Amino acid sequence: MLRVAMLLCWCASILAAQAPARTTPVGRWKTVSDVNGKATSIISIWEENGKLYGRIEKLLNPNPRDPNPRCTACAGELKDQPVVGLRFMWDLHKDGSQWSGGRILDPDSGKAYRCLMALEDAGKKLKVRGFIGVSMLGRTQYWYPED
């Protein structure tokens, strides 16, 4: 009987220690390149007036010859802004089980794309799709919660 009670207590403590499933992309994420599968940066997503925004907080493997790159290919107010600290995602709103309607910037090309995001695996990964026109014409990356 004591063993059963101890087992039940142990199981209850394991379940209590597990983090609840993430229900929003708000927080810090590790981005992973869809080209080479390597982690590239840490970004922060926040909500403001019902819309999501994202900022690049850290580059994980910056080029040693250019450790503090700037968005030289960007246009307008983003032109030549430092990549670290850059607001690269804006105006996404909740749309059923995903977030859409906003834009995402590729600092390498300076181009902004339409964006869709959806949590997968109980919030253990974030599917991020940037596209032109229709969603079929785009690229998908999977981001993971920062460790």
N, C-alpha and C positions, 0 to 999 in steps of 0.2 A: 504494500500500500504506500509506503514511504517513497519507493522508487517511482511509482505512478505520479504521486504528488510532485516530486522533484522534476520529473519529465514534463509535466504540465506547466510548472513554473518556468522551466527553461524555454519551452516553446513559446509561452506568453511573452517572455523577455525578448526573444528573437523577433517576434512579430511587432512588438512595441518599438524596437530599435530600428526597424525598417522605415525608411523615409516614405511618406505618402507619394503617390504618383503625381508627377508634375502636371499641372493643368494649363499652364501658360508658358510662353517662351521667355518671360521676364526673368532676367538673371544673367549669369556669365557663362559663355560657351567657348569651347575650343573648336575653331574652324578647321576643316580638313579639305584639302584640295581634291577636286574631282578628276584632276589630271594625273597626279602622282600618288595620291592617297596619304600624303604627309600632313601633319598638323602644321598650320601656318600662323595662326594668331589666336589671341584671346579677345573676344568681343563682349560688350555689355549691351543687353537689350532692356529698355525701360518703357513704361507706359506713361503717356501724357494725354489727358483729355480723351481717353478711349482709343488712342492710336499708339502703335508701337514704333519705336525708334531704336537704332543701333549705332554704337560707336566702337571703333577699333581701340582697344586698350593696350595691346602689347603684340609685337611681332615675335614669333618664337624662334625663327632662324633668319634674322636679317642678313642681308648681303654685307660681308665685312668691309667691302669697298664703299658701301652706302648704308651705314647702320641706321640712319634717320631719314628714310626716303620721303619724298614729297610727291604729291599727286600732280605731276607735271603734265599729264595728258588730260586732266580735268579742265572743265570750262567754268566760266563765271567766278563766283565767290569761292569755289573750291580749288581753283587754279593755284598750284604751288603750295597748297596747304600741307602740313606734315601729315603723313598717313596715320601715325599714332595720334589718337585724339580725334580723328576724322569721323564725322557723322556720315555713315555710308548707307544707312537704311532709314526710311522715313514713311510715315502715313499709312502703315498697315493697320487694318481693322479686322475685328472678329467677323468671320463669315462662316457660320455653322461650326464645323470641327477644324477649320483652318483660319489663317489670317491672310488677307489679300488687299488689293486696291492700292498698295504702296509701291515704292521703288527701292531698288538696291543698286549701289554703285560698285563697279569693278575699278578699284584704284589703279590697276595696271593699264587698263585701256582708257579710263576716263569716261566710260559709257555707263549710263544708268538704264536699268531694265525694269520691267514690271516684275513683281515678286509675289510668290505664294509660299506660305510656311505652314507646316503641320507637325505636331508632336507625334512621335511613334514610340512603340515599345514602352508604354506607360511613362512617357516623358524622358526616357533614357537617350533619345536622340531626336534631333530636330531636322526635318527634311526642308531644305531651302531650295526653291526653284526660281531662277531668274530667266526671263524670256522676253522676246519681242513679239508683239501681236498676240498670237495664241500660245497657250502653254506648251503645245507640242514642239514649238521652235525655241528651245532653251536648254539650259544645263541645270543639273541637280547636284547639290552637295548635301552631305549629312554632317551636322555639327553635334558635339557631345558636351554634356555639362562639364565645366572646368573641375578638375580634380582637387 
